[in-house]
Amino acid sequence: MSNLSEEKVLKALSQVMDPELHKDLVTLNMIKDILIKNRQVSLTIELTTPACPLKQQIKQSAENAVLALEGVESVDIKMGAKVPKDNKITDLDIKNIIAVGSGKGGVGKSTIAVNLAVALAQCGAKVGLLDADIYGPNVPMMMGLDALPPTPQNEKIQPAEAYGVKVMSIGFMVQPGQPLIWRGPMLHSAIKQFLQDVDWGNLDYLIVDLPPGTGDVQLSLVQTVPLTGGVVITMPQQVSFDDAARAVSMFKKLEVPVIGVVENMSYLPLPNGEMRHIFGEGGGEALARVAGAPLLGNIPIDESIREGGDLGKPVVVVAQDSVGGKALADLAQNVAARISMEVFNKA
């Protein structure tokens, strides 16, 4: 029997590529804690996100590579994750900040932001959700929250928490039904406070639900937040495409990378398995081409998504096996993968 060694294990694993980062696991420094005992090999693969969509594929490829070594009878691989930090974010203990934006209201932006945050938390990530939509701060309702916890004396504001996500919203600052009429400088100051004076703790991802549109308020807000990237929400029809294209232009003007595009209310799944495109089709793909970014997901028209938002119970929690729940969980993994690529390529 050939003598097994850590060097031989690493050499075998150097042939296993991360399909998204396009480098091998050893070069990416993902291999940890190699232990060789008799004919058994154990190790940990530390990915760049716990929400990696290709986790099982990477694990299987690594197992096959090590099992191919002479003398190896079994392999035990544990999958871990260490999310890389965006170097632009210097004053906060937050690794990545992702804005969810749209060119107009009514496209389901807050619904996407809420389920994205919760799905990332379900994967094991540390997640915060900042509701900066002054025109319709719906995140508290969608998360089943109505108030912030008490703030201890001389300490930072404590965020609310639900489904493993820390939440801060402008909606907590006003009485229900009270209109929010804020000018740009007021919002600029509030967002700055929400970032610096809230006890977010250590976060892998902070999801920011932006106001709809691309006016002065949005520009001021995006300039206040050191964004890792933006996700743009659209619908299939042409009028939604035109509005969302302005959101893409806003991000590009401010040199915020567009992580990807999401086409919401993309189709209605029929009982026979067919998809009915009520609002037309192709808007998401067209916008992705304009943005020079991938189409991250086509989210269906699904009653369980609407019900979850109305009841404060996100669909990715209460109806994971529904068409909408699966689509939104897949979306979260795709966003996490794109964030890892964005940060890795800048390092």
C-alpha positions in Angstrom: 0.0 0.0 0.0 1.3 3.5 -0.9 1.8 5.7 2.1 -1.0 8.3 2.3 0.0 11.8 3.2 -1.6 15.2 3.5 0.5 16.3 0.5 -1.1 13.5 -1.7 -4.6 14.4 -0.5 -4.0 18.1 -1.4 -2.6 17.2 -4.8 -5.7 15.2 -5.6 -7.9 18.0 -4.4 -6.0 20.5 -6.5 -7.7 18.9 -9.5 -11.2 19.8 -8.1 -12.5 23.1 -9.4 -15.0 25.5 -7.9 -17.4 25.8 -10.9 -18.2 29.5 -10.2 -14.8 30.9 -9.1 -13.0 28.8 -11.7 -10.1 27.9 -9.5 -9.2 24.7 -7.6 -10.1 24.1 -4.0 -6.5 24.1 -2.9 -5.6 27.4 -4.6 -8.8 28.9 -3.0 -7.6 27.8 0.4 -10.8 25.9 1.0 -9.3 22.7 2.3 -9.1 22.6 6.1 -8.4 20.0 8.9 -7.1 17.1 6.9 -6.9 14.0 9.1 -5.6 10.6 7.9 -6.2 7.5 10.0 -5.4 4.1 8.6 -7.2 4.1 5.3 -9.7 6.8 6.2 -9.4 10.5 5.2 -11.5 13.3 6.8 -11.4 16.9 5.9 -13.4 20.1 5.8 -14.2 22.2 2.7 -14.7 25.8 3.6 -16.9 27.4 0.9 -17.3 31.2 0.3 -21.0 31.0 1.3 -23.2 28.6 3.2 -25.8 29.1 0.5 -23.6 27.7 -2.3 -25.9 26.2 -4.9 -23.2 23.8 -6.0 -22.3 22.5 -2.5 -23.2 18.9 -3.2 -21.5 18.8 -6.6 -18.3 20.2 -5.1 -18.4 17.7 -2.2 -19.0 14.7 -4.5 -16.1 15.8 -6.8 -13.8 16.1 -3.8 -14.9 12.7 -2.5 -14.2 11.0 -5.8 -10.8 12.7 -6.1 -9.6 11.4 -2.7 -11.2 8.0 -3.1 -9.1 7.6 -6.3 -5.9 7.7 -4.2 -4.3 4.4 -3.7 -5.0 3.1 -0.2 -8.0 5.2 0.6 -11.1 3.2 1.7 -13.4 6.0 2.9 -13.7 9.7 2.9 -15.6 11.9 5.4 -16.0 15.5 4.2 -17.6 18.2 6.2 -18.9 21.3 4.4 -18.3 24.7 6.1 -18.3 28.3 4.9 -16.5 31.5 5.5 -18.1 34.4 3.7 -15.5 36.9 2.3 -15.8 40.5 3.2 -16.2 43.3 0.7 -13.3 45.6 1.3 -15.4 48.7 0.5 -17.2 48.2 3.8 -14.8 49.6 6.4 -16.8 51.1 9.2 -19.2 48.2 9.8 -18.9 44.6 11.0 -20.9 43.6 7.9 -19.3 41.6 5.1 -21.6 42.3 2.2 -24.4 44.8 1.6 -26.9 44.0 -1.2 -29.5 46.5 -2.4 -32.7 45.2 -3.9 -34.1 47.8 -6.3 -36.7 48.4 -9.0 -37.6 51.2 -11.4 -41.2 51.3 -10.2 -43.4 50.1 -7.3 -45.7 47.1 -7.4 -43.2 44.6 -8.8 -42.8 42.6 -5.6 -39.5 44.1 -4.5 -40.1 43.9 -0.8 -41.4 40.3 -1.1 -38.2 39.3 -2.9 -36.0 41.1 -0.3 -37.8 39.5 2.6 -37.6 35.9 1.2 -34.0 36.4 0.0 -33.0 37.4 3.5 -34.8 34.6 5.2 -33.6 32.0 2.7 -30.0 33.0 3.3 -30.5 32.8 7.0 -32.0 29.3 6.6 -28.8 28.2 4.9 -26.8 29.2 8.0 -25.7 32.8 7.0 -25.8 35.7 9.4 -28.3 38.1 7.8 -29.8 41.5 8.4 -32.6 43.2 6.5 -32.8 47.0 6.3 -36.2 48.3 5.0 -35.4 51.7 3.5 -38.6 52.0 1.5 -40.1 55.3 2.7 -43.0 55.0 0.4 -44.2 51.7 1.6 -42.3 50.1 4.5 -44.0 46.7 4.4 -41.1 44.6 5.7 -42.3 44.6 9.3 -45.7 43.2 8.3 -44.1 40.7 6.0 -41.8 39.5 8.8 -44.6 39.4 11.4 -43.1 42.3 13.4 -44.7 45.4 14.8 -42.1 47.0 17.1 -38.4 47.2 18.0 -37.2 45.6 21.2 -36.2 48.1 24.0 -32.8 49.7 23.6 -30.6 49.4 26.7 -29.4 52.8 28.1 -26.3 54.1 26.4 -26.3 51.3 23.9 -27.1 51.0 20.2 -30.6 50.5 18.9 -31.5 46.9 19.0 -33.0 45.5 15.7 -36.1 43.3 15.7 -35.5 39.7 14.8 -37.6 37.1 13.0 -36.8 33.8 11.2 -33.1 34.3 12.1 -32.9 37.7 10.4 -32.2 41.0 12.2 -34.6 43.7 10.9 -34.7 47.5 10.9 -37.4 49.5 9.2 -38.5 53.0 8.8 -41.9 51.6 9.4 -41.0 51.1 13.1 -40.5 54.9 13.4 -44.1 55.9 12.5 -47.7 55.1 13.6 -49.6 52.7 11.3 -51.3 54.5 8.5 -49.2 57.7 9.0 -47.8 59.0 5.7 -44.1 59.3 5.3 -43.2 62.6 3.7 -39.4 62.9 4.0 -37.0 64.9 1.9 -33.7 63.6 0.6 -31.5 65.0 3.4 -33.8 63.5 6.1 -33.6 60.1 4.5 -29.9 60.4 4.0 -29.5 61.0 7.8 -31.9 58.2 8.7 -30.2 55.6 6.6 -26.8 56.6 8.0 -28.2 56.2 11.5 -29.8 52.8 10.6 -26.4 51.6 9.6 -24.2 53.0 12.3 -26.4 53.3 15.3 -28.1 49.9 15.1 -26.6 46.9 16.8 -26.3 44.6 13.7 -23.6 42.5 15.2 -21.5 40.5 12.7 -23.4 39.9 9.5 -22.5 38.0 6.4 -25.2 39.8 4.4 -27.2 42.9 4.9 -30.1 43.1 2.4 -31.4 46.7 1.8 -34.9 47.1 0.4 -34.6 50.3 -1.5 -37.5 52.6 -2.4 -38.9 52.1 -5.9 -37.7 54.5 -8.6 -34.5 56.3 -9.4 -35.0 59.9 -8.1 -32.9 62.0 -5.8 -33.9 60.0 -2.7 -32.7 56.8 -4.2 -29.4 58.4 -5.4 -28.8 59.8 -2.0 -29.5 56.5 -0.3 -27.3 54.5 -2.6 -24.4 57.0 -2.1 -24.8 56.6 1.6 -24.5 52.8 1.6 -21.2 51.1 0.6 -22.9 48.5 -1.6 -21.4 45.2 -2.7 -23.9 45.0 -5.4 -27.5 45.5 -6.5 -30.3 43.1 -7.5 -32.9 44.6 -9.9 -36.5 43.4 -9.9 -38.6 43.5 -13.0 -41.7 41.9 -14.5 -42.1 40.3 -17.9 -43.9 43.1 -19.7 -42.2 46.0 -21.7 -43.4 48.8 -19.4 -41.7 47.1 -16.4 -38.6 46.5 -18.5 -38.3 50.3 -19.3 -38.6 51.3 -15.6 -36.2 48.6 -14.4 -33.7 49.6 -17.0 -33.5 53.0 -15.3 -32.7 51.2 -12.0 -29.9 49.4 -13.8 -28.6 52.8 -15.1 -28.7 54.2 -11.6 -26.6 51.4 -10.2 -24.1 51.7 -13.1 -23.9 55.5 -12.8 -23.0 55.1 -9.1 -20.5 52.3 -9.9 -22.5 49.7 -8.0 -22.1 46.3 -9.6 -25.4 44.8 -10.8 -25.3 41.3 -9.3 -28.2 40.2 -11.4 -31.9 40.5 -12.5 -35.0 38.8 -11.1 -38.2 38.5 -13.1 -41.1 38.4 -10.7 -44.6 37.3 -11.5 -43.0 35.5 -14.4 -45.6 32.9 -15.1 -48.6 31.1 -13.6 -48.0 27.4 -13.1 -51.0 25.4 -14.3 -52.1 22.1 -12.8 -51.1 20.2 -15.9 -47.5 21.5 -15.6 -47.7 24.2 -18.2 -46.7 27.8 -17.5 -49.1 30.6 -18.5 -47.3 33.9 -19.2 -50.0 36.3 -18.1 -47.8 39.4 -18.3 -45.9 38.3 -21.4 -42.4 36.9 -21.3 -38.8 37.8 -22.0 -38.6 41.0 -19.9 -36.1 39.6 -17.4 -33.8 38.1 -20.1 -33.8 41.4 -22.0 -33.0 43.4 -18.9 -30.2 41.0 -18.0 -28.7 41.6 -21.4 -28.8 45.3 -20.9 -27.4 45.0 -17.4 -24.6 42.7 -18.5 -25.6 40.4 -15.6 -27.3 37.1 -15.3 -31.0 36.4 -14.9 -30.9 35.1 -11.3 -34.5 33.7 -11.2 -38.0 33.6 -12.6 -40.4 33.8 -9.7 -43.9 32.4 -10.4 -47.3 33.8 -9.6 -48.0 31.7 -6.5 -50.8 32.3 -4.0 -48.6 31.0 -1.2 -46.1 33.9 -1.8 -48.9 36.4 -1.3 -50.4 34.6 1.7 -47.0 34.5 3.4 -46.5 38.2 3.0 -49.9 39.1 4.3 -49.6 36.8 7.3 -46.0 37.7 8.2 -44.8 34.2 7.4 -42.4 34.2 4.4 -43.1 31.4 1.9 -39.6 30.0 2.1 -40.5 29.2 5.8 -44.1 28.0 5.6 -44.3 26.6 2.1 -40.8 25.5 1.2 -42.1 22.8 -1.2 -44.4 25.2 -3.1 -43.3 26.4 -6.6 -42.8 29.9 -5.3 -40.9 28.7 -2.2 -38.5 26.6 -4.2 -37.9 29.4 -6.7 -37.1 31.9 -4.0 -34.8 29.5 -2.2 -32.9 28.9 -5.5 -32.8 32.7 -6.0 -31.1 33.1 -2.6 -28.4 30.6 -3.5 -27.8 32.3 -6.9 -27.5 35.7 -5.3 -25.0 34.3 -2.7 -22.9 32.7 -5.5 -22.8 36.0 -7.4 -21.8 37.9 -4.3 -18.9 35.5 -3.7 -17.8 35.9 -7.3 -18.0 39.7 -7.1 -15.9 39.9 -3.9 -13.5 37.2 -4.9 -12.7 38.8 -8.2 -11.9 42.1 -6.5 -9.6 40.6 -3.9 
